Amino acid sequence: MKTSSILIVLLLLPLGVIAQTLKLAPVPAAVPAPAPAGPTVKILMKDGTSLDVPSLRRDGSMIMVPLAAGVGEVGYAVSKIARVAFPAPTQIVEAEGLLADGKAEEAMIKVEPILAFYTPFRDIPGNFWQATAFLKMKALLALQRSKDAETLLNQIAASAGVDPLIADRVQVEKAAILTRQGKDKEALTIYDQIIEKSTDPDTLASAWLNKGQSLLALKEYDPAVIAFLHVPVFYANQVTLQPTAMLGAARAWRGLTDVASAEASMRSLIEKYPTSPEASIAEKEIKQL
């Protein structure tokens, strides 16, 4: 198939057919929107029991919750807790939108209180510290604070035992450092390994995006187009990655001298994410086509 025809195929065929024809990753199930924060937090114990509490705090090896009468507290050993089902913070979705719009500093303001709240609970499954920390890392990279981003990534890695999915995501982000350093062949090996085994949409979207960046740097334009297109086609919910993926696809098409597809991708980027840094870059690069 000619690369110039790929966009047409993607627009006309059902996603399942695309996956089977091109041997791409399976289409993940739709991810529901986070539920609004409720009045209670559910603590799930390892013995199978559970309890709903209005609030909680960490005190060393104990989770302290207020008594029903409102006077005093009762403690539960962290070692006996299987998971705490915290309500999903709405600030995470808001920060993702800000990052996609290129408002990294505003996104940082959104995530800092969430990180502060979950820091005492980051060793307990069910917390949102790791997910929020990845968002902050993206914001730091957008602000060109690479060293700070790498320091935060190391902190995330130290807490990866809480959730096995985090370990794969950490590997992808460490490989992305290799990509930024120009060690693309080394990075590609890691991306392929993660893509082969992971089922987590966030991890897979990041792996495909960064794989596209490495392939683009190696001037392997055909596979780069496919890698970048995985993000908008299969992982549309990962909004923070969409502008970079669209710009990457446009650059790969330009490398294949498919000017029409390159311009279409750039114009779509400008229309959908007009305030993103990638949109400004696309406006300049359209003039060079």
N, C-alpha and C positions, 0 to 999 in steps of 0.2 A: 504493500500500500504506500502511495506517495504521501509524504508528510503533509503536503498541502491539502490532502483529502481528510486528514485526521479530524479536523474541526467539524467538517460536515458529518462524518460518521458519528461523532460524539453528540451532535445535536439531534440526529435522526433516530439512532438506535436506543432501545431501552438499556438501562445501566447493566442489567444482568447479561444481555447479549454482548455488550462491550467487554465486560469482564471475561466472558468465555472466549470471545474471538481473539482478544489481545493477550489473554492469559494474565490478566491483571489481578490485583487483590480483590477478594469478595466484597460485595457491597455491604457495609455495616448497617445494622438496624438503626432506624432514626433515633436520635438521642432526644429524649423529652426535655422540655425547658425546666430549669431548676424550680422546685416548689418554693413558694414564699415561706419565709421564716414563720414558724408557728410559736405558740406560747410555751411549748415543752421540748425537752431534749430526752431522747430515749437511751438509757444505759442497758446494754445487753451483757449479761453475765455469762461466764464460761459454763456455769451449771445449768444453763438454759432459761433461767429466770430473767425478767426485765423489769424496769421501772421507769416511769416518766417523771421528770423533775423540771421545775421552773427555771433553775439556774444551777451552776456548778462552778467550783474553783479547784485548782490544784494545790495541794499542800504536801510536798515531798512525794512519798509513795502512795498517797491517798487522794481520792477524789471526794471532796466535801460537798454535800448538798443540804439545803435548808430543810428543817423538819416541817411537817405539815402544819403544825401550829404556828409556824413563823418565828419561833424562838429557838435558837440553837441550831446545830448542824449534826449530821451523821456522816461518817466516813466510810468509803469503800476502797479496798486495796486495789491498786492498778493491776496487780498480778492476777486478780480474779475477774477482771473486765475483759470481755471478748471484743467489744466494739462500742463506740458511742455514736449514735445516729444524730449528728448535729444538723440543724436546718441549713440548707445551702445558702451562703451569703449572696445577696443580690448584687453586692459590689463587684463580684467576680465577673458577672456578665457585663456590668457597666464598664469595668476596666478593659475588658476585651474590645468593646466597641470603641473606647477611647484610643486604644493602641492601633486598631485598624484605621482610625482617622488621623493617625500620626501625632496624637496628643499624649506622648509618653510621660511627661511630667504630671499631667492630670491623672493619668492611670496610676502613677506611683502614689499619689495622694489617696486614691481610692483603696489601694491594697495594703498600705502600711497599718491601718487599724486592725485589719483582718489578720495580718501576720502577727501583730502584737497579741491579739486575743488567743490565737491558736498555738503560739510558741510553747506554753506550758503543757499542751496536749499533743505535741507533734509525734510523740512515741506511742500514741494510742490510735488504733485503726478507726477510721471514720472522721478524722480531723481534716480540715481543709488547708493546713499549713503548706503542704507540698504543692498542691495545685496553685495556691496563691503565690508561692515563692517562684514557681516557673513563670508566672505572669510578670512578677517584678524583674526577673532575669531578662525577659524580653524587653521590658521598658529600659533597663540599664543598657542593653545592647543598642537599642534605638537611640539612646543618648550618647552612644560611643564610649561608654564606661565599661570596657571589656574586662578589665581587671576586677572590678567590683562584681561583674556578672559571673566570672569564673570562681570568685570567692564564695558567692551565694550557691553556685552549682555544687561546690564541694560540701557545703552545709546540707544541701538536699541529698547528696549521695550518702552522707553520714546517717540520714534518717530513712534510707531506702528500705530497710528491713521491715518497716511498718506495712508496706504494700509492695508486693513483688513487681507490680506494673511500674513502680517508680524506678526500679533498677534499670529496666529497659529504656525508659525515657532519659535517664541520666546518661546511658551509653550513647544515645543518639545526640544529645547535646554536647557530650565530650567529642564525638566525631565531628560535630559542626565546628568545633574549635580547630580541628585538623583541616577542615575545608577552608576556614578563614586564613589558615597559615599556609595554604597551598599544597597540603599533603593529601591530595584528592584521591589517589589510588588507595591509600591506607584507609581513608574515611569511607570509601565506597564499600570496602569489605565489611565494615561494621554495619552500614546501612542495610546491606543485603541480608546480613545475619538477623538483624532485628525485624526486617520486613517478613522474613520467612517464618518467624515464630510468634510475633506479637499479634494480639487481637484488640489492643487498645487504640481507639481512633486518634487520640492526641499524639501518641507515640508514632503511629503509622503516618499521620499527616506530616509531622516534623521530619520523619525519616525520608519520605518521598520528596519533600521540598528541598532538603539539604542534599539529597542524592542528585536532584536536578542541578543544584549549584555546582557540585563537583563535576558532573558530566559537562556542563556548560564551560567550565574552566578548561576541561580537557578537549574541548571542541568536538565532543561527541553529541552532535546536535539532535539527531533523530531520537535516541533514548532520553535525551534531556527533555524534549518536548513531552514525551510520554510521562516522565517522572513529574514534571511540573503540573500536567493536567490531572494527575491523580488528586491533587488538592481540591480544586473547585468541583470536580466531578463526583468524587467519593467522600470528601470530608468538608462539605460546605459549612458545617457547624463550627469549624475551626476558623473563625472570622479573622483572627489576627494574622493568619498566614496567607490570606487570599491576595492582597496586593502584591506581595513578593512573588507569589506563584505566577500571577498573571504577567508581571514584568519579566520574570524568568522565561516563561513560555514565549513571549514576544521576542526576546533576545535570541532564543534558540531558533525560532522561525527565521529571524533575520540572518542567522548564521547559515541557514539552508537556502538563503536568497528567496524565501517565500515572503515577499514584501506585503502582500495583501493580508495574510494571516497575522503577520507581525503588527501591522497597523490596526487590524481589527481587535487584537488583544489589548493593545495600548489604549485604544479609544474606549473599550469596555472598562478598562481599569480606571480611566479618568472619570467616566460617567458614574461608576459604582462607588468609588472611593476618592472623591475629588480633593479632599483635604489631606490625603496620605502623602508621605514623602515620595512614594513610588509614582504617584500621579504627576508630581512636578518633574520627576526624571523622565517619565513617558512623554510629557509635552515637549521636552527638549529633543528626545530621541526620535520622535515622529518626524521632526524637521530634517533629520539626517537620513531618513529612509530614501 
